[in-house]
Amino acid sequence: MKSAILRFRVMAIISGVMSLLLWFVYMPIKYLFDAPDLHSKIIWIPMVHGYLYPIYILTAISFSLKARWPLMKMLGLMLAGTLPIASLIAERRVVRRYS
């Protein structure tokens, strides 16, 4: 169980940071500012986020199954990765409860 918590913790933090970068760095630069040179320097953010989010989903499922959570609670944990701060809050709650 400790290894599942550690994996989930690492992926929740990484996913939360990448989501923050996506929402508050990449999106404003792409849609609000007319700076193609700056946009070309940060094009890696959505690509990295796109590759890491499925890994977060898999670790959330793995942890939920080991913790024997019901389906709705598991879905809530998976959806926590979609909002910038939610995965960080979920990580704190999981660690506080299971460590």
Summary of the structure (lengths in Angstrom):
residues: 99
radius of gyration: 15.1
end to end distance: 9.5
largest distance: 48.6
contacts: 286
relative contact order: 0.21
helix: 86%
strand: 0%
